[in-house]
């Protein structure tokens, strides 16, 4: 064959050109495309049905019960109540106090956790020996079961007889030669603050993780250029680091609010809802399991769900904005 090609070149003939590629196949029609999409989604259908049954059916039942006059102590008076349960929830003095307590508890815990989390994240963002071990230890409080964490604070720290806080006060007073140290009953003296401190201790690592991830996504070349141009550490933090962390602060605040609004463990374990610490989840528990007023408890639960959905919507928008900013880089 090589001899033939050489002979053809010698006679001035060009080698045969390869055949053209076949034309591209036309795109599938609308029916075929829908059939292919359905085939890909079919394996997910059982999981979707299971999720709907587990999450939505109980909520629909709760919504139906919230419009009923249903108290186990008065079984013969069960019937349709309309918006009466919601009116009772929003006008009852104890319920309004529980709403106010929930707002105060959520705002204080989220803000203080964000501030402490940002301070710890700034420290852990620096390079030092043993940084991995310190990070692991800082995350530990968030991994503890909420009830166990509340019991730890109630008995090991706040207890006036054998708690660590009063034991520390005793040791300090003995150092200065005093045999009558103060032994305050922390939970009785500051009940809401006791619950807030326990929650802040547990949620600060969560905020620290989010903000540390934000710090590590900063453009380091820009930071180095700012330092070379003479910017101080405070100026870099104020004009570059803090604006960059704004979305992460919003995300941490919104996610923390979603969970703290629904907190029941710390209030139930530390104070049992007494001394003005009863929040909405605890009042719902009392209304349902102690007063057996199922309609009113369901209405209060729906109010909490609506508030949580509103906060979750803001959180999802913040997450979406973060992803859009990362993809734009």
C-alpha positions in Angstrom: 0.0 0.0 0.0 2.9 2.3 0.8 4.2 1.7 -2.8 0.8 2.7 -4.2 0.7 5.9 -2.1 4.2 6.8 -3.3 3.3 6.1 -6.9 0.2 8.3 -6.6 2.2 11.1 -5.1 4.6 10.7 -7.9 1.9 11.2 -10.4 0.6 14.3 -8.5 -2.5 12.7 -7.1 -3.8 13.4 -3.6 -4.6 10.6 -1.2 -8.2 9.8 -0.7 -10.0 12.0 1.9 -11.6 10.3 4.9 -15.4 10.1 4.8 -17.3 12.9 6.7 -18.5 12.1 10.2 -22.1 11.1 10.6 -24.6 14.0 11.4 -25.4 14.3 15.1 -28.5 12.5 16.3 -31.5 14.8 16.8 -32.3 15.6 20.5 -35.0 13.4 22.1 -38.5 14.5 21.8 -40.4 15.9 24.8 -42.1 12.6 25.6 -38.8 10.7 25.5 -37.1 13.4 27.7 -39.9 13.2 30.2 -39.7 9.4 30.2 -36.0 9.5 30.8 -36.4 12.0 33.7 -39.1 9.8 35.2 -36.9 6.8 35.0 -34.1 8.6 36.8 -36.4 9.9 39.6 -38.4 6.7 40.1 -35.9 5.2 42.6 -36.3 8.3 44.7 -40.1 8.0 44.9 -40.2 5.6 48.0 -37.9 7.9 49.9 -40.1 10.9 49.0 -43.3 9.1 50.1 -41.6 8.0 53.3 -40.5 11.6 54.0 -43.9 13.0 53.4 -45.6 10.4 55.7 -43.1 10.9 58.5 -43.0 14.8 58.4 -46.1 16.1 56.8 -48.8 13.7 58.0 -48.2 14.5 61.7 -48.2 18.2 60.9 -51.5 17.9 59.1 -53.0 16.0 62.0 -51.7 18.7 64.4 -53.2 21.4 62.2 -56.6 19.7 62.3 -56.5 19.2 66.1 -55.5 22.9 66.5 -59.0 23.8 65.2 -60.8 21.5 67.6 -62.0 21.9 71.2 -60.3 18.8 72.6 -59.6 18.4 76.3 -59.2 14.9 77.8 -60.8 16.2 81.1 -64.0 17.1 79.2 -64.4 14.3 76.6 -68.1 15.2 76.0 -67.3 18.7 74.9 -65.1 17.8 71.9 -65.9 19.6 68.7 -64.9 22.3 66.2 -63.4 25.4 67.9 -62.4 27.4 64.8 -59.8 30.0 65.6 -60.6 29.9 69.4 -57.4 28.0 70.3 -55.2 30.4 68.4 -57.0 33.4 70.0 -56.4 31.7 73.4 -52.7 31.1 72.6 -52.1 34.8 71.6 -54.2 36.3 74.4 -53.3 34.1 77.4 -50.9 35.8 79.8 -48.8 32.7 80.5 -48.5 32.1 76.7 -47.5 35.7 76.0 -44.9 35.5 78.8 -43.6 32.2 77.3 -43.3 33.9 73.9 -41.3 36.8 75.4 -39.1 34.4 77.3 -38.5 32.4 74.1 -37.5 35.6 72.3 -35.1 36.8 75.1 -33.6 33.3 75.4 -33.0 33.0 71.7 -31.6 36.5 71.2 -29.2 36.4 74.1 -27.9 32.9 73.3 -27.4 33.6 69.6 -25.7 36.9 70.0 -23.3 35.9 72.8 -22.5 32.6 71.0 -21.7 34.5 67.8 -19.4 36.9 69.6 -17.6 34.2 71.5 -17.5 31.9 68.4 -16.0 34.7 66.4 -13.3 35.4 69.0 -12.4 31.7 69.2 -12.4 31.4 65.4 -10.0 34.3 65.1 -7.7 32.6 67.6 -7.9 29.2 66.0 -7.3 30.7 62.5 -3.7 31.4 63.6 -1.0 28.8 63.2 0.3 27.3 66.4 1.5 23.9 67.7 -1.4 21.6 68.7 -4.0 23.6 66.8 -5.8 20.4 65.6 -6.1 19.1 69.1 -7.4 22.5 70.4 -10.0 22.6 67.6 -11.2 19.1 68.5 -11.5 20.0 72.2 -13.4 23.2 71.3 -16.0 21.3 69.3 -16.7 18.8 72.1 -19.4 20.7 74.0 -21.6 20.8 70.8 -21.3 17.0 70.5 -22.7 16.3 74.0 -26.3 15.2 74.3 -28.4 18.3 75.3 -29.9 16.6 78.4 -26.5 15.5 79.6 -25.1 19.0 79.1 -28.0 20.5 81.1 -27.4 17.9 83.9 -23.7 18.7 83.9 -24.4 22.4 84.5 -27.2 21.8 87.0 -25.3 19.4 89.3 -21.6 19.7 88.5 -21.4 23.5 88.2 -24.5 25.3 89.6 -25.2 23.1 92.7 -24.8 25.3 95.8 -23.5 22.4 98.0 -21.0 20.6 95.8 -20.9 22.5 92.5 -17.7 23.7 90.9 -18.6 27.4 91.0 -19.2 27.5 94.7 -16.2 25.2 95.3 -14.0 27.7 93.4 -15.4 30.6 95.5 -14.6 28.6 98.6 -11.0 28.0 97.5 -10.5 31.7 96.6 -11.8 32.8 100.0 -9.6 30.3 101.8 -6.6 31.7 100.0 -7.3 35.1 101.7 -7.9 33.6 105.1 -11.7 33.7 105.1 -13.8 30.9 106.4 -17.2 32.2 105.3 -17.2 32.3 101.5 -20.4 33.1 99.6 -22.4 30.1 98.5 -25.1 31.5 96.2 -27.8 29.3 94.7 -27.1 30.1 91.1 -30.3 28.7 89.6 -32.6 30.3 92.1 -30.8 33.7 92.0 -30.5 33.9 88.2 -32.7 31.1 86.6 -32.9 32.4 83.1 -29.3 33.4 83.0 -28.4 29.8 84.2 -30.3 28.4 81.2 -28.7 30.9 78.8 -25.2 30.1 80.1 -25.6 26.4 79.6 -26.9 26.9 76.0 -24.2 29.4 75.2 -21.6 26.9 76.3 -23.1 24.3 74.0 -23.7 26.5 71.0 -20.5 28.5 70.9 -18.6 25.7 69.1 -21.3 25.6 66.4 -20.9 29.3 65.7 -17.1 28.9 65.9 -17.1 26.2 63.2 -19.2 28.3 60.8 -17.1 31.4 61.3 -13.8 29.4 61.1 -14.9 28.1 57.7 -15.6 31.7 56.6 -12.2 32.8 57.8 -10.4 30.1 55.9 -12.3 31.1 52.7 -10.8 34.6 52.7 -8.5 35.6 49.8 -5.2 35.5 51.7 -3.3 37.4 48.9 -5.5 40.4 49.4 -5.0 40.3 53.2 -1.2 40.1 52.7 -1.3 43.0 50.2 -3.2 45.1 52.8 -0.6 44.3 55.5 2.2 45.2 53.0 0.5 48.6 52.3 0.6 49.4 56.0 -2.9 48.4 57.2 -3.1 47.5 60.9 -4.6 44.3 62.2 -7.7 46.2 63.4 -8.2 47.9 60.0 -7.9 44.5 58.2 -10.5 43.0 60.5 -12.9 46.0 60.3 -12.7 46.6 56.5 -11.9 43.2 55.1 -12.5 40.3 57.5 -15.7 41.4 59.1 -17.5 42.3 55.8 -16.4 38.9 54.5 -17.9 37.2 57.6 -21.2 38.9 57.4 -22.9 36.1 55.5 -21.5 33.5 57.8 -22.6 35.5 60.8 -26.1 35.7 59.3 -26.1 31.9 58.6 -24.9 31.0 62.1 -27.5 33.3 63.7 -30.4 32.0 61.7 -29.5 28.3 62.1 -28.9 28.8 65.8 -32.3 30.6 66.1 -34.0 27.7 64.5 -32.8 25.2 67.1 -32.8 27.5 70.2 -36.4 28.5 69.6 -37.3 24.8 69.9 -35.1 24.2 72.9 -36.8 22.1 75.6 -34.0 20.1 77.2 -32.2 22.9 79.1 -35.4 24.5 80.4 -36.9 21.2 81.5 -33.7 19.9 83.1 -32.3 22.9 84.8 -35.4 24.8 86.1 -38.4 22.6 85.1 -39.9 25.7 83.6 -40.1 27.5 87.0 -39.0 31.0 88.1 -40.1 32.6 84.8 -38.0 30.4 82.5 -40.9 28.6 80.7 -40.5 29.1 77.0 -43.0 28.0 74.3 -41.9 24.4 73.9 -42.1 23.9 77.7 -45.6 25.5 77.8 -46.7 23.3 75.0 -45.5 20.3 77.0 -47.4 21.5 80.0 -50.6 22.1 78.0 -50.5 18.8 76.3 -49.2 16.4 79.0 -50.4 18.0 82.2 -53.5 20.0 81.2 -54.4 17.5 78.5 -55.7 20.4 76.3 -54.8 18.9 72.9 -56.4 21.5 70.8 -54.7 24.5 72.5 -51.3 22.7 72.6 -51.6 21.9 68.9 -52.3 25.6 68.2 -49.3 26.7 70.1 -47.2 24.1 68.2 -48.4 25.4 64.9 -47.4 29.0 66.0 -43.9 27.7 66.8 -43.7 25.9 63.4 -44.7 29.0 61.5 -42.0 31.0 63.3 -39.4 28.3 62.7 -40.4 28.2 59.0 -39.9 31.9 58.7 -36.5 31.7 60.2 -35.6 28.7 58.1 -36.6 30.5 54.9 -34.1 33.3 55.8 -31.4 30.8 56.5 -32.0 29.0 53.1 -31.7 32.4 51.3 -28.5 33.1 53.1 -27.0 29.7 52.2 -28.1 30.2 48.6 -26.4 33.6 48.5 -23.2 32.1 50.0 -23.1 29.5 47.2 -23.7 32.1 44.5 -20.8 34.2 45.9 -18.5 31.1 46.0 -19.4 30.1 42.4 -18.9 33.7 41.2 -15.2 33.6 42.3 
